[in-house]
Amino acid sequence: MANKFGMFLIGGVVGAVAALLAAPRPGAETRAMVADKANDILGDAQQWGGQAAAGAQHIYQEAATKGAEVVNSVTARGQEIASEAAARGADMAASIQEAASNISPTINEKGDELREKIEAARQRIADQVAKNAGEDADAVADAAEDVKAAAVDGTEAVKTAAHEAKETVKEVVADDKKDAE
């Protein structure tokens, strides 16, 4: 590919030299015409490059905004789930505590055993609530990683678009140069 491009450039230079030598205009007039055309092409290229950069910046800003929205949404949902789990755990603990207080005092010999079981149940519930909260935090972290990956992909897309815009500008400049000859 580079070899073909190099041959294309050499051909363009040879053609330009031949055109200047065979031109029916005086050299100063031809040089002024070539300089004007080159300045026009340069101005167009700068304008296209500026537009491409602005477009790329816009795409990057949109990707960053969407990523932040996703992170905020996932974080809020994770906090909501953790709050719900904690509330359910507290409700369960309150229910168990209420049931324990309603047990008849006549079952004294089983009372200690029952209290131990209730405490173990409370501990399991607390452990489960903590586990659920940890899993929710892991899900939020995973979602944040996904957002980061999407931002990287967006950045790569912007780079690719900028590269393609640059190549298009080169092709337009080459075509204009060719048309000028």
C-alpha positions, 0 to 999 in steps of 0.5 A: 500500500505504501509502495503504491502511494509512493509511486502515486506521489512520484507520478504526481511530482513528475506530472506537475513538473511536466505541466509546468514545463509545457504550460503556455503561461509565464512561470510567475503566473503559473506559480501564482496559480499553483500557490492559490490552488494549494492555499485553497486546498490547505484551507479546505483540509484545515476546515475538514480537519476542524470539523472532524475534530469537533465531531470526534469531540462531540462523540467523545462527550456523548460517550462520556455522558452516557457512561456517567449516566449508566454508572449513576443508574447502576450505582443508584440501583445497587444502593436501592437493592442493598437498602431493600435487602437491609430493610427485609433483613431488619423486618425479618429480624423484627418478626423473629424478635417479636415471635420470640417475645410472644413465646410462653414463659412456661417453656423455660427449659426450651427457652435457652435453646430457642434463643440460641437458634434465634440468635443463629438465625439472626446471624445467618440473616445478617450474613446473608444481607451482608453477602447480598450487599457485597454481591450488589457492590460487585454488580455495580463494579462490573457495570462500571468496568463495562462503562469503562470498556464502552468509553474505550471503544468509543475513544477507538471509534473516534480515533478511527473516524479521525484517521478516516477523515484524515485519509479522506482529506488526503484523497481530496487534496490529491484529487484537487491536485490532480484536477489542477494539473 
